[in-house]
Amino acid sequence: MVTGLEILLVVLVLAAVLGASTLVETVRPLIVNAVVGLLVLFLAQTVFGLPVAVTPVALAVVAIGGIPGSILVIMLSLFGVAFVPA
């Protein structure tokens, strides 16, 4: 016989799965932007030899901005404003 506690646990697990699914759908564009932006930063460092410090702030700018964000980080590093390696 199914008890009220078992039904409650099934409902809670279902709510947790739906919440996790919504969270993944929300975070997926930031993950894609971060990967593409870090690839651009990596190519800028290896191919063109541009010194760019990858910090948590730079990663946040790249994750939110994507390719334009990585170009912004590179430009700020080139002009010595921010993200300059120590």
Contacts in CASP RR format, 6 or more apart in sequence:
PFRMAT RR
TARGET T0000
AUTHOR 0000-0000-0000
METHOD contacts of the structure
MODEL  1
MVTGLEILLVVLVLAAVLGASTLVETVRPLIVNAVVGLLVLFLAQTVFGL
PVAVTPVALAVVAIGGIPGSILVIMLSLFGVAFVPA
30 63 0 8 1.000
30 64 0 8 1.000
31 63 0 8 1.000
33 62 0 8 1.000
33 63 0 8 1.000
33 64 0 8 1.000
33 65 0 8 1.000
33 66 0 8 1.000
34 59 0 8 1.000
34 62 0 8 1.000
34 63 0 8 1.000
34 66 0 8 1.000
36 66 0 8 1.000
36 67 0 8 1.000
36 70 0 8 1.000
37 62 0 8 1.000
37 66 0 8 1.000
37 67 0 8 1.000
37 69 0 8 1.000
37 70 0 8 1.000
38 54 0 8 1.000
38 59 0 8 1.000
38 62 0 8 1.000
38 70 0 8 1.000
40 62 0 8 1.000
40 67 0 8 1.000
40 70 0 8 1.000
40 71 0 8 1.000
40 74 0 8 1.000
41 52 0 8 1.000
41 54 0 8 1.000
41 58 0 8 1.000
41 62 0 8 1.000
41 70 0 8 1.000
41 73 0 8 1.000
41 74 0 8 1.000
44 50 0 8 1.000
44 52 0 8 1.000
44 70 0 8 1.000
44 74 0 8 1.000
45 51 0 8 1.000
45 52 0 8 1.000
50 74 0 8 1.000
50 77 0 8 1.000
50 78 0 8 1.000
51 77 0 8 1.000
51 84 0 8 1.000
51 85 0 8 1.000
52 58 0 8 1.000
52 73 0 8 1.000
52 74 0 8 1.000
52 77 0 8 1.000
52 83 0 8 1.000
52 85 0 8 1.000
53 77 0 8 1.000
53 83 0 8 1.000
53 84 0 8 1.000
53 85 0 8 1.000
53 86 0 8 1.000
54 83 0 8 1.000
55 83 0 8 1.000
57 82 0 8 1.000
57 83 0 8 1.000
58 73 0 8 1.000
58 83 0 8 1.000
61 69 0 8 1.000
61 72 0 8 1.000
61 73 0 8 1.000
62 69 0 8 1.000
62 70 0 8 1.000
62 73 0 8 1.000
65 72 0 8 1.000
73 82 0 8 1.000
73 83 0 8 1.000
76 82 0 8 1.000
76 83 0 8 1.000
77 83 0 8 1.000
77 84 0 8 1.000
END
